[in-house]
Amino acid sequence: MRRRVPAALGSVGLVAVLVGCAIVGGDPNAPRLQAQAEAALARWADAVAGSGGAAFVPVGELTGQIGDWEAANGDNKLALMSGAVEAATALSAEVPPDGQVRWPNGTTATLPLISAAQALEDIRTGGAQPCSECRPIRVTGARLTSGAFETSRGQATVPVWAFTIEGSAVQITRVAIASRVAPSIPPWDPEHAPVGISVDRAALSSDGLTLTVSFVGAPNPASEPCGEDYTGRAVESDLAVVAIVLVQRNLTPAGCAAVGALRTAVLHLAKPLGERAVLEVQEGRPVAVTPES
């Protein structure tokens, strides 16, 4: 005589199988990623309030250079990274009139600037780490000019200070804008390092509701050994969107090469992005957003 399995017991068994698959294929870091995203949005709100609601959100380093270091000045690269610079002659502390940021779509923003002396001081104090063995770069002059710079709304033409230096044809540059949104970055804690994939940039759909984020990931899909699939999740506020990339891994044992590839994930927004910034999830830094091609 055939025994009947109670319907309730059959349902429990089915749920267990489905949950088991979800655990194997899902991203166990999802709760931590959500918490990191919410913390990043809170820090961003503080940064926007502290900047007075500035329209300029820089992406990347504010210090750069024009030209390549000559062989005899090869050590200057490390010196510049460490902030080892000094004025060979006094630079002006006079603040110039407001300057204009121009984006390729024709939009502009007029913002206050900083003096040449302040820009050089910002280079000095913004160094990654001290370099006791570096010989300081000696600055001999400064001029206010403009240059291309990456922002949260794509590349823009911005006011910059260009500094001439002693013994080299290279010029050091520093973005000259005073009012900018710069979120605080949590201190690095190796015992509790942030998790997740940090996206490099984002492409925005014409309706403003879809972001395609780019990042370095596995070269193969999850259907293959060592492969991964990626799905996007947006954590939103009125001021910013944090891009979370969830990972589904192929757990088949295999020898995996440490080779990355450019991968993408799609995020769907609850409302058009507008003027909001897009932030990566590890530290909450802004990334460049460009129109989808």
Secondary structure, DSSP 4 states (H G I P E B T S, - for coil): -PPPPPHHHHHHHHHHHHHHHHHHHS-TTHHHHHHHHHHHHHHHHHHHHHTTS-S--B-S-SEEEES---GGGTTHHHHHHHT-EEESSPPP-PPPPPEEEE-TTS-EEEE-B--HHHHHHHHHHT-SS--TTPPPEEEEEEEEEEEEEEETTEEEEEEEEEEEETT-S-EEEEE-BS-------PPP-GGG---S----EEEE-TTS-EEEEEEEE-SS-TTSTT-EEEEEEEEE-SSEEEEEEEEEE--S--------EEEEEEEE-SS--TT-EEEETTT--EEEEEE--
